[in-house]
Amino acid sequence: MYYFFIFCELVGRSFEIYIEYVIKWNEVEQSGTKVQRCGEKMFIGEYNHSLDPKNRLIIPAKFREQLGEAFVMTKGLDNCLFVYSVSEWRVVEEKLKSLPMTNKDARAFVRFFFAGASECEIDKQGRTLVPSNLKDYANIDKDVVIIGVSTRIEIWSLEQWNKFNNDADISYEDVAEKMSLLGI
């Protein structure tokens, strides 16, 4: 959770804004309306897929529509991969470029984030190649979980996702308590 707050701070998305999305989603979910953010659809949902022998991964159809033909995949936090549409990548890129080069932590995070980035495309069958360095970073062997997280997609190894969820059971209560302090 600590890294989530650091990431939010670095890219200019506060925890309060994240909570606003959660509240809005609850309202929208009850009304049956499609979720949108600044004219763009949000990435939501959880999907299980497998890598084929050539390290290709099927991207869920709902996500393909929003990503477009080209997108950026990079190392994420918690040993998952982050996937951004080109337009969202530009937003994140601008925020990261504005960080002070004199700050050691900022330099380290920018290196981590950009060095792992790869421009990717979706083929006619809805698949994308997961670069080997990213596959290794995320400990992906075969089975993966693809989740929508508002402005990005995360790709997890099934094992890492299950571990994260098991470890997070206790911390969800802590997060809920912090949200109540924000009036949510």
N, C-alpha and C positions, 0 to 999 in steps of 0.2 A: 504494500500500500504506500510506503514511503516513496518508492520510485514513481508511482502514479502522480503523487503531489509534485515531485520535482519535475516530471515531464509536463504536467499542466502548467507549472510556473514558467518553464522554458519556452513552451510554444504559445504562451499567452492564453491558455484556456484554464480558467479557474475551476476549482472544485464546485463553487457555487453555480457556475454555468452548467457543469455536468449535472448537478442536481436539478437545475431547471429543465434540462432535457428529460431526466427521469420523470419529473412531475408532468411535463407536457405529454410524454409518451403514455403515462397512465390515463390522462384525460383523453388522448386520442384513441387509445386502445378501447376505452369504454364507448366512445362514439362511433368507432368503426372507420374513422377517417384515415387516409394514408398519411404517414409522417413525412414532413418536409422540413428542411432547414435551408434558409436563404435560397429558396427556389430549387434546391437539390434534395433528393431523397436521402434518408439516413440509412446506413447499413445496420440491419438488425437480424437476429436469428442465429441458430446454431445448426451446422450441417456436418455429417460424418462422411468422409471420402477416403480414398486410398491413392497413393502414388502408383503409377504404372512402372514397369521395369526401366523405362527411359526417364524417370523422375518427372513425369508430367502429372499434373493435378487438375481435375475438373473443378472449375469455379462454378458455384451455384448460379443458375440462370438469373435469379433476382439480383445477384451481385454483378454479373456480367453487364447487364443493362446500365448500371450506374457507373461502372468502371470505364466503360468504353473499350476501344480496341487496344490501347496502350495504357500502362500504369506503372507504378514504382513499388518494388518490394524491397524491404530492408530489415535489418536486425531490429527486433523490438525488445521491450523489457520483459522480464520474467522468462526468458528463453523461448519466446515465440517470434513470429515474423509479423511485421506490419506491412499492410498493403494500402496504398493511397491512389486515388484517381490523380491524374495529372494536375487538375485544378487544385485539389487539396494539397498535393505535394508542394505546389508553388507557395501556398499559404504557409505551410510548415517551414519550407526553405527560407522564406523571407524572415520569419521569426528567428530561426537559428542563425541566419547571417547577421542579424542585428545584435547578437550576443557579443559582449566585450572579449576581444582576443586576449586581453590581459588576465582574464579569469581562467585559472587552470582547469576547474571543473567544467566550465563552458567549452573550452577547447577539447577536452577529453570526450564530452558528450557529442559534440559536432563531428569529431573524427569517427567515433563509434557509429553514429547514425549515417553519415555520408559514405564512409568507406565500405559499409555493407550493402549499400543501395545498388539496385539493378533495375534497369528499364526492362519491362516484360510485355509480352503480347499474348493475346488469346487466339488460339487457332480455330478453325472452322468447327471442330468438335467441342469447343468450349474449354479446352485445356490450356494450361500454361506450364512452361518448364520451370521447375524450382532449381535455381542455381545451386551447385554442390556446396559452395561455402555457406549458403544460407540453410540448406538442408542439414549440414553438419552442426551449425550453430544451434538450431532448434531441436536437435536430436531426433529428427524425423527419420524413421525407418520405412514404414509403409502406411500405417493408419494415421490419419490426421483429422482434426476437428477445425472447421472453418467457422469463425464467429463474426458477426457484425457488431461493431462498437462505435456507433454514431457516425463519425467522419472517416473511419478506416475499417479495414478487415484485419483480423488476426488469424494466423495459421499456427496451430499447435500440433505437436505430436500427441496422439491419443493418451499416451502414458503421462506426459507432462501436464496435459489438461486435467486428467483425473487427479493427479497429485495436487495441482493448484486448487482444484475445487475442494478436495479433502482438507487441505491446509487452510483454506479460506473460510471454512464453516464457522470457526470461532471469530474470525475478524469481521464477518458480515454484521455481527451484533455490535461490534465496536464502531463500524461505519454508520450503522443505523443510529447509534447514540450520538455520534458527531453530527449527523444530519439533523437530529432533533434540536441540537444547539444552534443550528442555522435557521430554525423555525420551520423545518420540513417534517 
